[in-house]
Amino acid sequence: MGTFLDFFKRKPLVQPTEERFYNTSLSGQSFTGNSSGQAITKERALQLSTVWSCVKVISETIASLPISLYEKDESDKRFILSDNPLHSLIGEQPSSLFNSFSFFEKALVDLCLDGNFFAYIERNSGGLPTQIIPIQSNDVSVYISPDGREVYYNIEQNETVPYPITGRVTSENMLHIKGLSTDGIMGKSPIQTSAESLGVSLSIEQFAGSFFKNSAAVGGVITHPGTLKPETAKRLRASWNQTYSGSINAGKTAILEEGMNFVAKQIPNNQAQFLETRQYQVSDICRIFRVPNHLVNDLSSATYSNIEAQQIDFVVHTITPWIKRIEMALNQKLIPFNKKGSQYFKFNVTALLRGDSKSRADYYRTLLNIGVLTPDEVRAFEDMNSMGGESEKVYMQSNMMPLDKLGESTKREI
């Protein structure tokens, strides 16, 4: 008979079911449930220049941001723990194959396409992380215990890039960053969710290729005053196509014999307007990834006055949610239990919001005048060396003296 305290003891993991929650790979899957009939895979989606550009700008933007390990003291002041092994692990070399840039670039590519990013956390005998090794999404299966309390992962070996571990991995040793999720366990793939829109875009690209392959002409009819045998007509068609079709043959002069005449078909309006349709699809794909059009070199709606506002909107509504997901996942899996709440990882997005030189100068001047920043902090934002001394102090108005001497000055005046 158990005691009352037995009720509160951690129960052993119930053997998981064999139900696979989600296979995150799009490499070997295609989604054809769309009206275009196009098979949508990750590789085919990346053939669309707008998808490629959106994924590239998001992944490279975040990978370029510095990330540091901070600690807050009792007075709520924060310090960068530059000597902590976790700081260099995340900020410099997460694994032997990935530096910090390539690691986060890989993470964002997987998140933008698969909706999930997985990395195995290798630990030393003391339980401290020593490597964080990215795992291909299609090599990971996610399981949950029947009672819904435990999640674990199964890694299958990759023939191209071998992993240091295969088989079952507990949740604490798997860094799993999720995109938009409807169940809280797995992220939704933007490629799968937007298969309809991407299928239309692929169809438009195919139409454009065929259209220009035939010199942007939709064909025509060759008439002959007599009657041609089927073999002769077939040979005439093949000769005509070989000589005059395709962009390389555009502008050639056709020579017709025996009273033959060529009558070109009129281009239907819906075909002549396909460039407008392509433009719409560019904007539609940008909406999927929440990337401003000007960042994929579409300047049709960009002006000098609104690009800076769009850049800020991109940071606030696109970059910030992604880095928040990453920061929380790193804090959950890498920070020691006794340091949670006081230590944390944080990206520095200040550089993305700097604007032009005049805007930055006005911004810094305002913060200096109200005692928010020190001169050395401003210099740090501009990648300049610290001057030390008085530049490390906070200043305010009233003759711009150090804040700690402001009261003394007031007493002397009285």
C-alpha positions in Angstrom: 0.0 0.0 0.0 1.5 3.3 -1.1 2.0 6.3 1.1 0.5 9.8 0.6 3.8 11.1 -0.7 3.9 8.4 -3.4 1.1 10.3 -5.2 3.5 13.2 -5.8 6.4 11.2 -7.0 7.3 11.4 -10.7 5.8 8.5 -12.5 7.9 6.6 -15.0 7.4 7.3 -18.6 4.5 5.4 -20.0 5.6 3.4 -23.1 4.7 5.7 -26.0 2.3 4.6 -28.7 3.6 3.9 -32.2 1.6 6.9 -33.6 3.9 9.3 -35.4 2.7 12.8 -34.8 4.2 14.5 -37.7 6.9 13.9 -40.4 8.4 17.3 -40.9 10.2 16.5 -44.1 9.0 18.0 -47.4 12.0 16.6 -49.3 10.3 13.4 -50.2 6.7 14.6 -50.0 4.6 16.5 -52.4 1.3 18.2 -51.8 -1.0 18.1 -54.8 -4.3 19.0 -53.0 -4.5 22.3 -54.9 -6.5 23.4 -58.0 -3.3 24.0 -60.0 -2.4 20.3 -59.9 1.2 21.1 -59.2 3.2 18.8 -56.9 4.6 21.1 -54.2 7.9 20.1 -52.5 10.5 22.1 -50.6 12.8 21.9 -53.6 10.2 23.0 -56.1 9.0 25.9 -53.8 12.6 27.1 -53.7 12.7 27.3 -57.5 10.3 30.2 -57.2 12.6 33.3 -57.0 10.3 35.0 -54.5 10.3 32.0 -52.1 14.1 31.8 -52.4 14.5 35.5 -51.7 12.1 35.5 -48.7 13.8 32.6 -47.1 17.2 34.0 -47.8 16.4 37.5 -46.3 14.9 36.1 -43.1 17.6 33.5 -42.5 20.5 35.8 -43.3 19.1 38.7 -41.3 18.7 36.7 -38.1 22.0 34.8 -38.6 23.8 38.1 -38.8 22.5 39.3 -35.5 24.8 39.0 -32.5 23.5 36.9 -29.6 24.8 37.0 -26.1 24.3 35.2 -22.8 23.2 37.7 -20.1 22.8 37.6 -16.3 20.8 39.9 -14.1 21.9 40.7 -10.6 19.7 41.5 -7.6 19.4 45.1 -8.6 18.2 44.0 -12.1 21.4 45.1 -13.8 22.4 42.9 -16.6 25.9 41.8 -17.7 27.2 39.8 -20.7 28.8 36.5 -19.5 31.5 36.5 -22.1 33.6 33.9 -20.2 30.7 31.5 -19.9 31.1 28.4 -22.2 27.5 28.7 -23.2 28.1 32.3 -24.5 30.8 31.1 -27.0 28.9 27.9 -27.8 25.9 29.8 -29.1 27.6 33.0 -30.2 30.6 31.4 -32.0 30.6 27.7 -32.6 27.5 25.6 -31.7 29.1 22.4 -33.3 32.1 21.2 -35.1 30.4 21.6 -38.5 28.4 24.8 -37.8 29.5 28.2 -36.7 27.0 30.6 -35.2 26.0 32.1 -38.6 25.4 28.8 -40.4 23.7 27.3 -37.4 21.0 30.0 -37.2 20.8 30.3 -41.0 20.0 26.5 -41.1 17.5 26.9 -38.3 15.6 29.7 -40.1 15.6 27.8 -43.5 14.1 24.8 -41.8 11.5 26.9 -39.9 10.5 28.8 -43.1 10.1 25.7 -45.1 9.3 22.8 -42.7 7.9 24.8 -39.8 10.3 23.0 -37.4 14.0 23.0 -36.5 15.7 20.2 -34.6 19.2 20.0 -33.0 20.6 17.3 -30.8 22.2 18.7 -27.5 25.4 16.8 -26.7 26.3 17.1 -23.0 29.4 16.3 -21.0 29.4 14.1 -17.9 28.3 17.1 -15.8 25.2 17.7 -18.0 26.5 20.9 -19.6 26.0 21.3 -23.3 29.2 20.9 -25.4 27.7 20.8 -28.9 24.3 21.5 -30.6 24.1 19.5 -33.7 21.4 20.3 -36.3 19.3 17.3 -37.4 17.5 17.1 -40.8 13.8 17.4 -40.2 13.0 14.3 -42.3 15.3 12.3 -40.0 13.2 13.1 -36.9 10.0 11.6 -35.7 8.0 13.0 -32.7 6.1 10.9 -30.3 4.0 11.6 -27.2 3.2 9.4 -24.3 -0.5 8.2 -24.0 -1.0 10.5 -21.0 0.2 13.5 -23.0 2.9 14.5 -20.4 6.0 13.3 -22.2 7.4 14.1 -25.6 10.4 12.3 -27.1 12.1 12.1 -30.5 13.5 9.4 -32.7 16.5 10.1 -34.9 17.1 8.0 -38.0 20.6 7.9 -39.4 21.4 10.1 -42.4 23.6 8.5 -45.1 24.9 11.9 -46.2 25.6 13.5 -42.9 26.1 10.9 -40.0 24.8 11.9 -36.6 26.5 11.1 -33.3 23.3 9.5 -32.0 20.3 7.7 -33.4 17.2 6.2 -31.9 15.3 7.7 -29.0 16.2 11.1 -27.6 14.5 12.7 -24.6 13.0 16.1 -24.8 15.7 17.7 -22.6 18.4 16.7 -25.2 16.6 17.9 -28.3 16.4 21.6 -29.2 13.1 21.8 -31.0 12.0 25.3 -32.3 8.5 25.4 -33.7 6.9 27.8 -36.1 3.2 28.6 -36.1 1.5 25.6 -34.4 -2.1 24.5 -34.0 -1.4 21.9 -31.3 1.6 23.3 -29.5 3.7 20.2 -30.4 4.6 20.6 -34.0 5.0 23.7 -36.2 3.0 24.0 -39.4 4.9 24.0 -42.7 4.3 27.3 -44.6 5.0 25.3 -47.8 2.3 22.8 -47.1 -0.2 25.3 -45.7 0.3 27.6 -48.8 0.4 24.8 -51.4 -2.5 26.4 -53.3 -0.8 29.8 -53.8 2.6 28.2 -54.5 1.0 25.8 -57.0 -0.5 28.8 -58.9 2.9 30.5 -58.9 4.6 27.4 -60.3 1.9 27.1 -63.0 2.5 30.8 -64.0 6.3 30.2 -64.2 5.7 27.2 -66.4 3.4 29.2 -68.6 5.9 32.0 -68.8 8.7 29.6 -69.8 6.5 28.1 -72.5 5.3 31.5 -73.7 8.8 32.9 -74.2 10.1 29.6 -75.6 7.8 30.3 -78.5 9.0 33.9 -78.8 6.0 35.1 -76.8 3.7 34.0 -79.7 0.8 31.7 -79.3 1.2 30.1 -82.8 -0.8 30.4 -85.9 -2.2 28.6 -89.0 -0.3 28.0 -92.3 -2.7 27.7 -95.2 -2.0 26.1 -98.5 -4.1 26.6 -101.7 -3.9 22.9 -102.4 -4.4 19.7 -100.5 -1.5 18.4 -98.5 -0.9 14.8 -97.6 -0.7 14.1 -93.8 3.0 13.2 -94.2 3.7 16.5 -96.0 1.8 18.5 -93.4 3.7 16.8 -90.6 7.0 17.5 -92.2 6.1 21.1 -92.9 5.0 21.7 -89.2 8.3 20.2 -87.9 10.4 22.3 -90.3 8.5 25.5 -89.3 8.9 24.9 -85.6 12.6 24.1 -85.9 13.3 27.2 -88.0 11.1 29.8 -86.4 10.0 28.8 -82.9 11.9 29.7 -79.7 13.4 32.9 -78.5 16.7 32.2 -80.3 14.8 32.3 -83.6 12.8 35.5 -82.8 12.9 38.1 -85.6 13.7 35.6 -88.4 12.1 36.2 -91.8 9.8 33.4 -92.9 9.8 32.4 -96.6 6.6 30.7 -97.8 6.3 28.9 -101.1 3.5 27.5 -103.3 1.1 30.2 -102.3 1.2 29.3 -98.6 0.1 31.9 -96.1 0.7 32.2 -92.3 -2.1 33.6 -90.1 -1.1 34.4 -86.6 -3.5 33.9 -83.7 -4.4 36.8 -81.5 -3.0 36.7 -78.0 -5.9 36.4 -75.6 -6.1 39.2 -73.0 -5.7 36.7 -70.1 -2.4 35.5 -71.6 -1.2 39.0 -72.4 -1.8 40.0 -68.8 0.2 37.2 -67.2 2.9 39.6 -66.2 0.4 41.3 -63.9 -0.5 37.9 -62.5 3.2 37.2 -61.8 3.4 40.5 -60.0 0.5 39.6 -57.8 2.1 36.2 -57.0 5.2 38.0 -55.8 3.2 40.0 -53.3 1.2 36.9 -52.3 4.4 34.9 -51.5 5.8 37.9 -49.6 2.6 37.8 -47.5 3.2 34.2 -46.6 6.6 35.0 -45.2 5.7 38.5 -44.0 8.6 40.1 -46.0 8.2 43.6 -47.5 8.3 43.5 -51.3 11.2 45.9 -51.5 13.4 43.3 -49.7 12.9 40.9 -52.7 13.8 43.6 -55.2 10.2 44.5 -56.0 10.2 48.2 -55.8 6.8 48.7 -57.6 5.2 50.2 -54.4 8.3 51.4 -52.6 9.1 55.1 -52.0 11.9 56.8 -50.2 9.6 57.8 -47.4 8.0 54.4 -46.7 11.0 52.0 -47.0 12.2 52.9 -43.5 8.8 52.3 -42.1 8.6 49.0 -43.9 12.0 48.0 -42.5 10.8 48.7 -39.0 7.6 46.8 -39.6 9.7 43.9 -40.9 11.8 43.8 -37.7 8.8 44.2 -35.4 6.4 41.7 -37.0 8.7 39.2 -38.8 12.1 39.1 -37.2 11.1 39.7 -33.6 8.6 36.7 -33.4 11.3 34.4 -34.8 14.0 35.4 -32.5 11.6 35.3 -29.5 10.9 31.6 -30.4 14.7 30.9 -30.6 15.5 32.7 -27.4 12.9 30.9 -25.4 13.9 27.5 -26.8 17.6 28.2 -25.9 16.7 29.4 -22.4 14.5 26.3 -21.8 17.0 23.7 -22.9 20.5 25.2 -22.2 20.3 27.4 -19.1 21.0 25.3 -15.9 17.9 24.9 -13.7 19.5 26.9 -10.8 20.2 29.8 -13.2 16.8 30.1 -14.9 15.3 33.5 -14.5 18.7 35.2 -13.9 20.6 34.0 -17.1 19.1 34.2 -20.6 20.1 34.5 -24.2 19.2 37.6 -26.2 19.7 38.8 -29.8 20.7 42.4 -30.4 18.4 43.9 -33.0 19.5 47.5 -32.4 21.4 47.6 -35.7 18.3 46.7 -37.7 16.5 49.7 -36.2 19.2 52.3 -36.6 17.8 54.1 -39.7 19.9 56.7 -41.5 22.6 58.8 -39.9 20.5 61.8 -39.1 17.7 59.7 -37.5 20.3 57.9 -35.4 21.9 61.2 -34.3 18.6 62.6 -33.2 17.7 59.4 -31.4 21.0 59.2 -29.5 20.8 62.9 -28.6 17.4 62.5 -27.1 18.4 59.4 -25.0 21.6 61.1 -23.9 19.7 64.2 -22.7 17.2 62.3 -20.6 19.8 60.1 -19.0 18.9 56.8 -20.7 22.2 56.1 -22.4 25.8 56.9 -21.6 28.2 58.3 -24.3 30.1 55.0 -24.2 26.8 53.1 -24.8 26.2 55.2 -27.9 29.7 54.5 -29.1 29.1 50.8 -28.6 25.9 51.0 -30.8 28.1 52.6 -33.5 30.8 49.9 -33.2 33.3 52.4 -31.7 35.6 51.8 -28.8 34.8 52.9 -25.3 36.5 56.1 -24.0 36.0 55.3 -20.4 36.1 57.8 -17.5 33.3 60.4 -17.7 31.9 58.7 -20.8 30.8 55.8 -18.7 28.4 58.0 -16.7 24.8 59.0 -17.3 24.1 62.6 -18.1 21.0 64.8 -18.1 20.2 68.4 -18.9 21.2 71.2 -16.5 24.6 71.9 -17.9 25.1 68.2 -18.9 26.8 67.2 -15.7 27.0 63.6 -14.3 23.8 62.5 -12.7 25.5 61.7 -9.4 26.6 65.3 -9.0 23.3 66.9 -9.9 22.2 67.2 -6.3 25.5 68.8 -5.2 25.1 71.5 -7.8 21.6 72.3 -6.7 22.7 72.7 -3.0 25.5 75.1 -4.0 23.1 77.3 -6.0 20.8 77.5 -3.0 
